[in-house]
Amino acid sequence: MRDVLVRRMFEDIAFSYDFQNSALSLGVDIYWRRRLVDMIEPGYGLVLDAATGTGEVALAIRRRRPGLRVLGLDFSPAMLEKAAGKVKKRGVAGYRLAVADCRDVPVKAGSVSAVTMAFGIRNIAERVAVMREFHRVLVPGGRMHVMEFGMPRSELGRALYRFYFDRFLPPIGNFLSRTDYAYSYLVESVDAFPSDAAFTAQMAEAGFVECAVTDLTFGLARIFTGRKP
């Protein structure tokens, strides 16, 4: 039931998803995506961008890592429609899209050079199962890069951000998305996400080694990286 509700939410907010992200992050989301993409080793091969949404990470990969092709998967047709529109408008090659559930990736084992996922893993209850799928499709030595929201590390920064996050983000975000629940859910899902130690333990359970965490903007976002042995 939760999957159905989350899918419906993304269908509802797809029309202005990019604007919402940029407005509510004051444009810092562009920097976060660039940092994520720069962690991917340049070369040739296929990158799986899971929960690709409107395609911003995948398009950044094609810009910054032109030797790599991208397969973008998402369970929301409305989000993929937005991504497809960008691909057509910009004439982007080497980027394919497909509706799929991350718990059953339609890719053969050992065929993907890297996996990226931006702000999607917190929406999935079966995180270990999903990361095992990522592990399955990666080539030996391939890396998974998962970006998620976090909280500032310092007590003062956390207190200030919590005031914005709890008091201002939900009503403004709900207004921009024309819903009464989407950004209230965002706050709830970020709060429910495991600690760094707990999530890297889940990564290890899925088979990844060299699990590491990189803070972005004082910890407002984090990139979790792991390698398939």
N, C-alpha and C positions, 0 to 999 in steps of 0.2 A: 504493500500500500504506500509506503514511504517513497518508493521509486516513482510511482505514478504521480504523486504530488510534486516531487522535485521536477520531473519531466514537464508537468503542466506549468510549473512556475517559469521554467526557462522558455517554454513556448510563449508564455504571456509577456515576458520582458524582452524578447529578442529584438523587437522593433527599435529599441533605443539602448541596447545593452552597452555598446561602445561609448556612447555619450555619458551614460550613467557612470561607467568605470572612470573615465577621464575627469568628469566633474567632481566626483566624490573623493578621488585620490589626488586632485589638483594636478593631474597630468603625470604623477610619479609612476603610474602603471607602465608607461612607455619605457622608463629606465629599468624597471623590474624585468620586463620582458627581454630587454637587451642583455641584461646580466645573465638571465637564464640561457639565452641562445649562445652567448659567448662561452658558456661552460661546455658546449658541445664541440667535440674535436672536429676540425675541418677535415674534409676528405670526400669520399664517394660512397654512396650507399643509400639506405632508406631510413628515415626517422619516423617513428610512430608518434604523432601528437594526439594523445588521448584526451577526451573531453575538449576537442578543438574549438568548440563554440563558434564564434564568428570569424575564427581563423587568424587572429592577430599574431599569436606565437608562430604558427606555421608560416605565415607570410614573412615574419621577421627571420625565420630560419632560411627561407629561400633568398632573402636579401643578403644576409650576413654569412651564409654558408652555401653559396651557389652550387657547389658540387654535390650537395645532398638533396635527394628527393624527399618528399613528405607525404605521408598518408595521414589524413585527419579524420578521426572517428568521433562521433558524438551521438547521443541517443535522442537529440532534439532536432527534428527536421527543420523547424523554424530557424534555429541558430545556423544550421548548415546552409540554409537558403541564403542567409546574409553572407556567409563565407563564400559561397559560390558566386554571388554577385560581385564580390571584390575580385575574385579570380578572373572573372570575365572582363570586368571594367579595366583591370590593370594588365591584362594579358599575361598572367603568371603561368609559367609552364612548370612541370615537375611537381605538381601538387594535386593529389587526388582526395576526394571526400567520400565518406560512406557512413550511413546510419548503422551504428553498432553499439552493443553493450560491452563495456570494458571487462566484464567478467567472462566474456567469450569473444576474444579478439580474432577476427577472421583472417589471420596471418599464420603462415606455417612457422614451425619452430626454427630458431636460429637464423632468422632472415632480416632482422632489424639491427641497424648500427647503434641506435640510441632511442630512448623513450623520453618524451616530455609530457608533463601534465601540469597545467597551471590552474590553480584554484578549483580543482575538481574532486580531489581525493576525499575532502571532508564531507562531501555529499554521499559517499558510499559507505555503507555499514560493513561490507565484507572486504575490508582493505587488504588483508593478507591474501585473500583469493585473487583479487585484482592484481596485486603486485607479483603474485606467482605467474599470472598470465604474462605480465611484462617480462618477467625473468625467462619464461618459456620462449618468447619470440625474439629475445635479444641474442646476438652472436656472443660467443664466449669473449669476455673482456669488455662487452658493451656496457654502457652506463644508463641508469635511470635518473632523471632529474625531475623532482616533484616540487612545485612551488605552492606555498600556502600562506594564508594570512597568519600573523602572530601578534604579539604584544611587545611593546618596548621592554628592554631588560631592566632599565633603571626604575626605581620606585616612583620618582617624580614623573618621568615620561609615561609610565604606565597609568598613573593617576590622571594626568592631563588627557591622555588618549582615551581612557575609559569614559571620561566625561563626554567627549565628542562621540565616541562609539555607541554609548548607551542612550544619550539624550538627543543628539542631532542626526546621526546617520540614519536610524530607522525612519523617522518621519520624512526627511528630505529624500532618501532613497525610494521610499514607497510612493512619494509624490511624483518623482521623475519616472518611475516605472509604471505608474498608474495602477498600482496594486495597493492592497492594505496589509500585505504580509511578506513580500519578497525580501526586504532588507531587515525586517524583524527576524526572519529565518536566518539571514546571514549572520547576525549577531549571535543567535543561538548556536549555529553550527560552528562558528569560530570558538566559542566558549567550550563547546563539547569536544573539540579536537584534542587528541592526546598530547601530552607533554613531549618535548624533543626526545627524551630518553625512551618514552613508551613507543613513540612512532618509529624511531630507529630500531628498536627491538622488533617491531612488526616487520620492518624491512629485512632484518636478519632472518626472521622466521620464514620469510618468503624466499630466502636463498641469497640475499645480497651481502656483499662484504664491503669493507672500507666505507661504511656508512658515515656520512658527514653532514653537518648543518652549516649553511652560510646565511648570515643575517643581512637583510636589506633594509636600509633606512631605519637604523636603530632597532631592528627586530619587528617592524610593522609587517614585513613579509619575510619568509625564510625559504631557502632552497635546500631540499634534502636530496643528497646524491648517494647512490650506491652502485656497485659494480658486480656484474655477473662473473663468477670465477672462470 
